[in-house]
Amino acid sequence: MWRGGDSHNTEILPDTDRIRYVETDLAFLEGKPVHFICGIYLVCESGRCEVSTGAENFSLCAETELIFLAGTLLHRLEASDDFKARMILFPKDVFLKAMLPIDTPYLNYADEHPCYLHTSDERSRLTWRQACVWMDSAGMLFSGDYTSQYRELLEFDWLQSFLIWLFGTIPEKQESQSSSTRQQQICRSFMQLVREYAAQEHGAAFYAGKLCISTRYLHRATTLCLNGKSPKQIIEEQLLAEVKVLLDDPSLTVTAISERLNFPDQSYLTRFFKRHTGISPRRFRVSSRG
């Protein structure tokens, strides 16, 4: 149950050293994208919200789950006035320990299908109620600056139990989804890889190799299933969002950003950025601070 907390009075950082529970309208993500290092599990209680991970958008409405196990870039595009969400942030090290008994196929499914809208059938209704109970328990245990002499044990046990429950719901979610073509399956896997690797790997051949297909087949799949976009367009959309995140860090020069994102040099990054935005990285940085 929503208790009235929101992003205006709760500081939400892109990483955490402990499990955090927050209630938020994601307004802190409205002006610019944030790259989360920690994992995220979010449920929408009411209203509507459109969020972006760079190259991919997700529409959230009541009874939607959104999960990114290894972090993600996230940007709130628009939201209704009554949008309310509950979110759990969990550190990568706790997640890596907790996931050990969980089968890899379940992890792969979550990576490729991060968003799920609960349906009206009885089984899905029960799963949604259970998800709310998990959020209630997280709110009780991990709100604010909680303290416990057994904090590490408590976080590990809770997160492992939650993940085992969560991945146990995947067969149900698979059944509720319509069958997809091979090209649609490839596109889902491609989008997951882009979220993970676009900051370093800018060429379509890398992703085609990961998917064990030709670049021509990958191009055919994305243009058919992703609104006519080529793999290059999708990779560059994600890369552009990554650049904007780093430009928000005043300690990083444009040269340092170009090195971090594997551009040949600063001038290449500047041309790439101006081609997509119409302005230079430096001008964008000044305008975003204004």
N, C-alpha and C positions, 0 to 999 in steps of 0.2 A: 504493500500500500504506500502510495506517495505521501511523504511527510513534510513536504514544503521546502526542502532544500533545493537550491538551484545553482547554476554555474556562476551567478553573480556574487554569491557569498561563500563559495567553496572553491579553493584553489585547486585546479586540476592540471598537473604537470605531465609532460610526455613520457616520463618514466617514474618508477616507484621502487623503493627497496622493500616494500611490504604490500600485502593485499589491501586495496582501498575500495570502499563502497561509496558511491556518490549518486545523488539525484540531481538531474540536470536537464536543461533545455538545449544544451550544446551551443549556446550563444557564444562561448569563448572560441568556437571554431568558425564563426561566421566571417570574420574579416580576412582570414588567411588560413591556409592549411597548416596542420601540425603533424609532425611525424612521431608517432608513438613507438617507443622501444618496447614497452611492456605489452602484454596481451590484454585484449579487451573483450568483455562480454556485455552486451547491451540489450535491454528489452524496452520496447516502446509501450507505454501505458495508455497514452491518449494523443490525439492530434496527428499531424502529418509532418514529415521532415524529409528533405532530399539531401543526401550526403554523397560525397565523392571521395574516392581513393586515388584520384588523379585521372586515370583513363577509364574508370568505371564508376557509374552512379548507382545508388540504391535508394529506393523509395520506402520509407518507414511509415507505418501506420499502427494503430492499436493492435497489440498481440503479435508484433514482429520481433524476431530475435536477430541480432547481428553479432558475429563472433570473428575475431582475428586472433589466432592463437599466438602468433609471433610478432605482434605489433603491425602497424600499418600507417600510411599517411591518411589523414582524415580531414575533411573540409565540409562545413555545413553550408549548403547552397541557399536553401530557403526552408522556412518552417512556419506552421500555423501558430497562432497565439496560444493555443491550448496544448502544444506539444510538450509532453513530459516523458522522460526516460529515466531508467535506473541502470547504472553502469558499475561493473566490477573491473578494476585494473589489477593485474597480477604480474609480479616480476618474472623475468625470463628464467632465472635460476630455479625458482620454486616450480614453475611449470615443467621444466626439463626433468626434474626429479619426480614430479607427480605423474608424468605421462608414461613412465617406464612400462607399466603393465597393460597399456592400452594399445590395441592393434593398429598397425600403420594404416590399413585401409580406412579406418575411421578418421584418422588425422588427415589423410588425403581428401576425404569427402568434405570435411570442415573447411579445408583450405580452398576447395573449388566451389563450395556452396556456402559462403559466409552469411547469407541472408535467408531467413525463412519466415513466412507468414503462416500462422496457425489457421487451420481450417475449422469448419463448423461440425465436423464429425465428432462423435463421443470420445474417441481415442485421443484426438488432438486437443479437445477441450481439457481432458485430464492432464495431458502433458503441459499445457499452458498453466494450469493451476499449480502443478508441481514446480514449474519454473519460478512462479511467484513465491512459493515457499522457500526455494533456494535463495531468492533475492532477499526475502525477509530475514533469513538466517545470516546472510552476508551483512545486511544492515545492522543486525544486532551485534555481530562480532567485529566488523571492520570499518565502522563509521568513525570519522574524525581521527584524532590522535589516540587511538586505543592503545592500551598497554596490557601486557600479560607476561608473567615469568615463563610461560610456555608458548610464547608467540610463534616461534618457528615450527614447533610441532603442531600447533593449532592450524596454522596456515597450510602446512603440507597435507594434513589429514583432511581438512575441509576441501581444498582444491582437488585433491585426488578423488575424493568421493564425488564431488560435483562433476568432474570430467568423466568419470565412469558412468554416472547417470546420464550426462549429456550425450555421450557417444552411444549409449544404449537406446537413445531416441532416434538415431539415424535411420534404422530400417523402416520405422514408421514414416519418416520424412521422405524416404526414397519411394515408398509405396504411394504417397499422396501426390508425387510429381508425375507429370505425363512423361512417357518415354521420349527420349531425345535421340537425334541422329548422331552419327559419328562426328560430323562436322561441328555440331553443337557441343559435344563432349570435348572435342579438341579446343574449341574456343574457351570453354570454362577453364581448362587446364592452362591454356595460354595466358589468360588474364591473371591467374594465380601466379604464374611464373613472372609476369611483368611486374606485379606488385612486389615480388621478392627481389628481382634482379635488375630492373630498369635503371637503377642508379649507377650501375657499372657496365651493363651489357646493352649496347644500343643497336645492335644489328639483328635482323630477323633470323639470320642463319643460326645464331646461338639457340634461339627458342625452338626452331624447327628441329635442331639436333637433339634438344632435350625431349622433344615429343616424338622423336624417331620418325619424322616425316620430312618431305621436301619443302623448301621455302615456297615453291609454287602451290603446293597443296595447302599450306598454312594461309597463303594469300587468298586462295579460293574460299577457304572456310571463313575467314574473318570478314571478307567482303560480302559473303552471303548471310552471315549470322549476326554481324555487328554493325548494322546500319551502313554498309558499304565501305567501312573503314579498312584500310590496309594495315598489315602488321606494323609498318613503319609509322603510320599516323598514331596508332595506339601506344607504341613505345614512346614516341615523342610527347604525347599528352601526359604520360606518367612522368617522364623526365622533366618536363616543364614544371610540373607541380613540385618535384623534388628540388629544383632550382629555387623556386619561390620560398620554400621552407628554409633553405640555407641562407637566402638573402635576408631573412628576418633576424639572422644572428649577426650583430654588428662586429663581432670579433673576427669574422671571416672575410677576407678580401675576395674580390672576384677571381683572382688568380687561384687562391686556395680552394674556392668552390669548384673551379674548373678541374683542378687536380683531384678533388674528392669524388667528383662525378665522372671521372675518366674521359674528359674532353681533351683533345690534342693540346689546346692552349686557351688562354683567356680570350683571344680574338675570336676563336671558333665558338666559344660559349656566348660571347656577345652577339655574334651574327645569328646564332640559333635563337637566342632570346628575343632579339628585335624582330626576327621573321615571324615569331608566334604572337608577340604582344604589341609590336609597333614602337616600343621604347627600349632603351638600354637597361641593363641590370642596375646600374648606379641610379638612374632616374627612377626606376621602379622602387628601389630601396628608399629613396628620399620620399617619394609619394606615399608609400605604405606607412611611413612613420608620421606623416602629417595627419 
